[in-house]
Amino acid sequence: MDFCVSNPSKCLNNGTCIVNYTLNITYCMCDQCHEGDFCQDLRRQNYYNTAYINLIMYIVALSISVLNNTMCLELFLKCRLIRRTNSGIYLIVYSILCLLGSTLIVMDGFVIYDKGTRVFRNDSHGRQRFHCIVGVAGYGSASFLCIWFSAMVQLERGLLLFFGATTNFSRKRSIIISVLLFLMAIGCSLPLIVYNCGWDGNRHIRPFQIALMFFHICIPILIYLIATILTFIGFARRIYAYGLEKHSQPRLFMKLIYTHLFIFIPPVVYSICYGLFNLVAKYSDPHKGYFPCGISTPEYIVKILLRGLTGLPFTITWLIFVYPSRVYMSEFYMNTWCGQWTAFVVLRFRRYLLKKKSVPRNNEPLDDIEDNNADSQIMINDSSSSA
């Protein structure tokens, strides 16, 4: 009697029933995405070494973050005009959090890649505990705190321009708010640590997790937008009061928005880096996972780059806060060692390009070059005489 013929539904998920007449047994031959006696279990993709790729990306991001945030810390600590303000305190804490977050994600990536061969040998519970505290609670708290501190930086700028310069020369407010934000981050991380990051399946705590996510994302963005409006209103008031523009205040306000779009760089960067990944992860099949079995190479590359974008804000602090500001860039080039060396390298490179352009081409005669130089000299003399 052929058991496979009499029981065609024995193998699940398109598995093939095989009969071994020698041993008088039957078994299921599963496809590459299923396993188990009856092909009932879903198999994760194992073609790409995701843990190794993630570790390489984390190490590269840490290297860029160390270079970037070291330059920012040197600027924020050496420049007295920045260091003595509330915004300067927030920027210093922000840079330190970026370094801490990049370090934590590298530590967590190494433990995941190690798989208990060097660290946490034969201790899966300790490895899971480490991943929960360092990779989930620690890294998540650093990410949310960076979002909050970027909003606080813009809030201080808005208060400075809207209410007057005296509101920014007391660092007590920034220190108190920083302590409160750290206490809030610790309090929000405690449930994760207590439940060992296993609260996704808990129906009673799931709404609390969703509420925390919206709180740490929506409230800072709202604060940032309100502070930006206050900043533009303060700009418009000052320019209108000094008589520098003849337009009305609403029209001047819209003109300032157009000419100061760089103010929106931090929320735009965070929205792109976190929004795209969360959108793709939300619509992924929870049973198959973010990287399902049988995933194509282009889809795998896109998904792993989207997940790597979540660590991008930690590595581009200088581009987010320093480069768009002319004041910060002037202080960077004049008062920091990194800025002076950067200016030296840029000037040397420009001189090299100018010399390279002035060298005659191989197929261009020297007489033509001399004639062109003579013509240009005559034009200069004529223009100077007419002036």
Summary of the structure (lengths in Angstrom):
residues: 387
radius of gyration: 29.9
end to end distance: 110.1
largest distance: 112.0
contacts: 1102
relative contact order: 0.10
helix: 72%
strand: 4%
